[in-house]
Amino acid sequence: MLCSASLPEALLEAAAAEEPPEEGEAPPEEEEEEELAIDLEAGLHAAAHALLAVTPLRLSCKPADLGCECEAFKERKLRSKRLLLFDRCVGGIGLTERVATAMPELLRSALELMTSCDCDDGCWLCVHSSVCTEYNACTSKKAAIAVIEGLLAAPPPPPPPLGAGSSGAPKAEPRAPPPGSSEEAPSMLGRSIGIFRSMAMSQSRSRGGT
């Protein structure tokens, strides 16, 4: 089971490379460049760690029950930028469904965790994880704050149409059996009559045998 969040366009534009200065224009200072551009991969990586840190506090689960995608060093040519959490238990225990329902609250808790931390750009108290497969390399708390603020400011996705399943096709309504047919579910009275009949038949058989 997976829980994924798509990034808003404004955040993707903020992470894009800046245009070069025009002729005769002085290049911006390095500090100004760092303030305008963010490392989106490092921000997604750190934001996922922050969500992992606050989820057990909100959903009463174990930290090992939930995992996140740590692929900051891998090229993603076939899919868009995303923030992905997954259920680590074999077969799933429904944890990602609860995460999806509580995602706004979890994002606000993760944002509070990072903004209240006194570190410069990430530490073990906010965006570092002991189970990270990339050993917490390529993480940025500043970029993670921008990622989560962008997700909280984005409009919510439209709800799925009524009666639509995971594939988007409408679910078929169960066919009701015609009245009086053998497919019709027996009522409580019918079940009671059937029990009494079976008891009577068993008693008559036992008497006939004696």
Disulfide bonds with the S-S distance in Angstrom:
none
